[in-house]
Amino acid sequence: KSQEELAKELKVTRQALSFHLKALKEMGYVRTGRGFIDLTRKAIEFLENGVNNKAFIFVKIDPTKRKQVHEEIKRLNGIRAYRVTGNIDIVIEVDRTRFEEILDRISSIDGVRETITHFIIEPLT
């Protein structure tokens, strides 16, 4: 379909479609050219996994080794880690595809007492 036909089908202006396609192209989700719009592998992976591709690892640590554990976790690439209150000490957000690798590395850190992993099933909001 042409971009004009696609815009009509989506009930948006041709200019609005062009604006959104440009943004998607800059983010690496589509390739566009004269007469075509292709989804990239990144877009396909997102559509397959969406927000459901996240794992959260809850970590309990030995209070006497808190600083050392924090420093080791800060060295891990490809994660987001948070200090939290309550009966766990750290929450680590990681892509589901890397959770085993990250879990192995976290579990091997001296001072880590326990890990519990949770996977996102679906968003509620």
ROLUMGU-388857 format. One record per residue: residue in one letter; x, y, z negated of N, C-alpha, C, O in turn. Coordinates in steps of 0.1 Angstrom, whole numbers, padded with zeros to 4 digits, always signed. Layout:
N
AXYZXYZXYZXYZ...
//
This chain:
125
K+0008-0012+0000+0000+0000+0000+0009+0012+0000+0020+0012-0005S+0004+0023+0006+0011+0035+0006+0009+0042-0008-0001+0038-0016Q+0017+0051-0011+0016+0058-0024+0002+0066-0025-0004+0067-0035E-0002+0071-0013-0015+0077-0013-0026+0068-0016-0036+0071-0023E-0026+0056-0010-0036+0046-0013-0036+0042-0028-0046+0040-0034L-0024+0040-0033-0022+0036-0047-0028+0047-0056-0034+0044-0066A-0025+0059-0053-0030+0071-0061-0045+0071-0061-0051+0073-0072K-0051+0068-0050-0066+0068-0049-0071+0057-0058-0081+0058-0065E-0065+0045-0056-0069+0033-0064-0068+0036-0079-0077+0031-0087L-0057+0043-0083-0055+0046-0097-0063+0058-0102-0063+0061-0114K-0069+0065-0092-0077+0077-0095-0068+0088-0101-0072+0095-0111V-0057+0090-0095-0048+0101-0099-0044+0108-0086-0045+0102-0075T-0038+0120-0087-0034+0127-0075-0021+0121-0070-0014+0114-0078R-0018+0123-0058-0005+0118-0052+0007+0124-0060+0017+0117-0062Q+0006+0137-0064+0016+0143-0071+0018+0137-0085+0029+0135-0090A+0007+0134-0092+0008+0127-0105+0015+0113-0104+0023+0110-0112L+0011+0106-0094+0017+0093-0091+0032+0095-0089+0040+0087-0094S+0036+0104-0081+0050+0107-0078+0057+0110-0090+0069+0105-0092F+0052+0118-0099+0058+0122-0111+0061+0110-0120+0072+0108-0125H+0050+0101-0121+0052+0089-0130+0062+0079-0124+0070+0073-0131L+0061+0078-0111+0071+0069-0104+0085+0074-0106+0094+0066-0108K+0087+0087-0105+0101+0092-0107+0106+0089-0121+0117+0085-0123A+0097+0091-0132+0101+0088-0145+0104+0073-0147+0114+0069-0153L+0095+0064-0141+0098+0050-0142+0111+0046-0135+0118+0037-0139K+0114+0053-0124+0126+0050-0117+0138+0054-0125+0148+0047-0126E+0137+0066-0132+0148+0070-0140+0151+0061-0152+0162+0059-0157M+0140+0054-0157+0141+0045-0168+0145+0031-0163+0148+0022-0171G+0146+0029-0150+0151+0016-0145+0140+0006-0143+0143-0006-0142Y+0127+0010-0143+0116+0000-0142+0112-0002-0128+0106-0013-0125V+0114+0008-0119+0110+0006-0105+0121+0011-0095+0129+0019-0099R+0120+0005-0083+0128+0011-0072+0118+0015-0062+0108+0008-0059T+0120+0027-0056+0111+0032-0046+0118+0036-0034+0130+0039-0034G+0111+0036-0023+0117+0040-0010+0105+0043-0001+0094+0043-0004R+0109+0045+0012+0099+0048+0022+0089+0036+0024+0093+0026+0030G+0078+0037+0018+0067+0027+0020+0068+0015+0010+0061+0005+0012F+0076+0016+0000+0076+0005-0010+0079+0009-0024+0085+0020-0027I+0073+0002-0033+0076+0003-0048+0078-0011-0053+0070-0019-0052D+0090-0013-0058+0094-0026-0064+0096-0025-0079+0103-0016-0083L+0092-0035-0086+0095-0036-0100+0109-0042-0101+0113-0051-0094T+0116-0037-0111+0130-0042-0114+0129-0054-0124+0118-0056-0129R+0140-0061-0125+0140-0072-0135+0137-0066-0149+0130-0073-0157K+0142-0054-0152+0139-0048-0165+0124-0046-0167+0119-0049-0178A+0117-0042-0157+0102-0041-0158+0095-0054-0160+0086-0055-0168I+0100-0064-0152+0094-0077-0153+0096-0083-0167+0087-0089-0173E+0108-0081-0173+0111-0086-0186+0102-0079-0196+0097-0085-0206F+0100-0066-0195+0092-0058-0204+0077-0063-0203+0071-0065-0213L+0072-0065-0191+0059-0070-0189+0057-0084-0195+0046-0087-0200E+0067-0092-0194+0066-0106-0200+0067-0105-0215+0060-0113-0222N+0075-0096-0220+0077-0096-0235+0070-0084-0242+0066-0086-0253G+0070-0073-0236+0065-0061-0242+0070-0059-0256+0082-0061-0258V+0062-0055-0265+0066-0053-0279+0068-0066-0286+0073-0066-0297N+0063-0077-0280+0064-0090-0287+0077-0096-0286+0079-0107-0290N+0087-0089-0281+0101-0095-0280+0109-0091-0292+0121-0093-0291K+0104-0086-0303+0112-0082-0314+0111-0093-0325+0101-0100-0327A+0122-0094-0333+0122-0102-0345+0127-0093-0356+0135-0084-0354F+0122-0095-0368+0126-0088-0380+0133-0098-0389+0126-0108-0393I+0145-0095-0393+0152-0103-0403+0152-0096-0416+0158-0085-0417F+0146-0102-0426+0146-0096-0440+0158-0102-0447+0160-0115-0447V+0166-0094-0453+0179-0098-0459+0179-0095-0474+0176-0084-0478K+0182-0105-0482+0185-0103-0496+0200-0104-0499+0206-0113-0493I+0205-0094-0506+0220-0094-0508+0223-0094-0523+0215-0090-0531D+0236-0098-0526+0241-0098-0539+0244-0083-0542+0252-0077-0535P+0238-0078-0553+0240-0064-0556+0254-0060-0558+0258-0048-0556T+0263-0069-0562+0277-0065-0565+0285-0064-0552+0296-0060-0552K+0278-0069-0540+0285-0068-0528+0278-0060-0517+0280-0061-0505R+0269-0051-0523+0261-0042-0514+0269-0035-0504+0266-0035-0492K+0279-0027-0508+0286-0019-0499+0293-0027-0488+0293-0023-0476Q+0299-0038-0492+0306-0047-0482+0296-0052-0471+0298-0052-0459V+0284-0056-0476+0274-0062-0467+0269-0050-0458+0268-0053-0446H+0266-0039-0463+0262-0027-0455+0272-0024-0444+0268-0022-0432E+0285-0024-0447+0295-0021-0438+0296-0032-0427+0297-0029-0415E+0294-0045-0430+0294-0055-0420+0282-0054-0411+0284-0056-0399I+0271-0051-0417+0259-0050-0408+0260-0038-0399+0255-0039-0388K+0266-0027-0404+0267-0015-0395+0276-0018-0383+0275-0012-0373R+0284-0028-0384+0293-0032-0372+0286-0040-0362+0291-0042-0351L+0274-0045-0365+0267-0054-0355+0261-0045-0344+0255-0034-0347N+0263-0049-0332+0257-0042-0320+0244-0047-0317+0241-0059-0319G+0235-0038-0311+0222-0043-0306+0212-0045-0316+0202-0052-0313I+0213-0039-0328+0203-0041-0338+0199-0027-0344+0206-0017-0341R+0188-0026-0351+0185-0015-0360+0184-0021-0374+0176-0030-0376A+0190-0015-0383+0190-0020-0397+0185-0009-0406+0189+0003-0404Y+0178-0013-0416+0172-0003-0426+0174-0008-0440+0171-0020-0443R+0178+0001-0449+0177-0002-0463+0163+0000-0468+0157+0010-0464V+0157-0009-0476+0143-0008-0480+0142-0010-0495+0151-0016-0501T+0131-0006-0500+0128-0009-0514+0120-0022-0515+0115-0027-0505G+0119-0027-0527+0111-0040-0529+0120-0052-0531+0131-0050-0536N+0114-0063-0528+0121-0076-0532+0131-0080-0521+0137-0091-0522I+0132-0072-0510+0143-0075-0500+0152-0062-0500+0147-0051-0504D+0164-0063-0494+0173-0052-0494+0174-0045-0481+0176-0033-0480I+0174-0053-0470+0176-0048-0457+0166-0054-0447+0163-0066-0448V+0161-0046-0438+0153-0051-0427+0161-0049-0414+0165-0037-0411I+0163-0059-0406+0170-0058-0393+0161-0061-0382+0154-0071-0382E+0160-0052-0372+0152-0053-0360+0161-0057-0349+0171-0051-0347V+0157-0068-0342+0166-0073-0332+0157-0079-0320+0146-0083-0323D+0162-0079-0308+0155-0085-0297+0154-0100-0300+0164-0106-0304R+0143-0106-0297+0141-0120-0299+0151-0128-0292+0155-0139-0297T+0156-0124-0280+0166-0131-0273+0179-0132-0280+0187-0141-0277R+0182-0123-0289+0194-0123-0296+0193-0127-0311+0203-0127-0318F+0181-0130-0316+0180-0132-0330+0189-0143-0336+0194-0142-0347E+0190-0154-0329+0198-0165-0334+0213-0161-0336+0219-0164-0346E+0218-0154-0326+0232-0150-0326+0234-0140-0338+0243-0141-0346I+0224-0130-0339+0225-0121-0350+0223-0127-0364+0230-0124-0373L+0213-0136-0364+0211-0143-0377+0223-0151-0382+0226-0151-0393D+0230-0158-0372+0242-0165-0376+0252-0156-0381+0259-0159-0391R+0254-0144-0375+0264-0135-0380+0261-0129-0393+0269-0128-0402I+0248-0126-0396+0243-0120-0408+0245-0131-0419+0250-0128-0430S+0241-0143-0416+0242-0154-0426+0256-0157-0431+0258-0162-0442S+0266-0154-0422+0280-0157-0425+0286-0145-0433+0298-0147-0437I+0279-0135-0435+0285-0123-0443+0285-0127-0458+0275-0131-0464D+0297-0125-0464+0298-0128-0478+0289-0118-0486+0291-0106-0484G+0281-0123-0494+0272-0114-0502+0257-0115-0497+0248-0109-0504V+0255-0121-0486+0241-0123-0481+0236-0135-0488+0241-0146-0487R+0225-0133-0496+0219-0144-0504+0209-0152-0496+0208-0164-0497E+0200-0145-0488+0189-0151-0482+0185-0143-0470+0186-0131-0470T+0180-0150-0459+0174-0143-0448+0161-0149-0445+0159-0162-0446I+0151-0141-0440+0138-0146-0436+0135-0139-0423+0136-0127-0422T+0131-0146-0413+0129-0141-0400+0114-0141-0397+0107-0150-0399H+0109-0129-0391+0095-0128-0387+0095-0123-0372+0103-0115-0368F+0086-0129-0364+0085-0125-0350+0072-0117-0348+0062-0120-0355I+0072-0107-0340+0060-0100-0336+0051-0109-0328+0056-0114-0318I+0039-0110-0331+0029-0117-0323+0022-0108-0313+0021-0110-0301E+0016-0097-0319+0010-0087-0311+0008-0075-0319+0007-0075-0331P+0008-0063-0313+0006-0051-0320-0009-0049-0324-0018-0054-0317L-0012-0043-0335-0025-0041-0339-0030-0026-0336-0042-0024-0335T-0020-0018-0334-0024-0004-0331-0016+0001-0319-0017+0012-0315
//
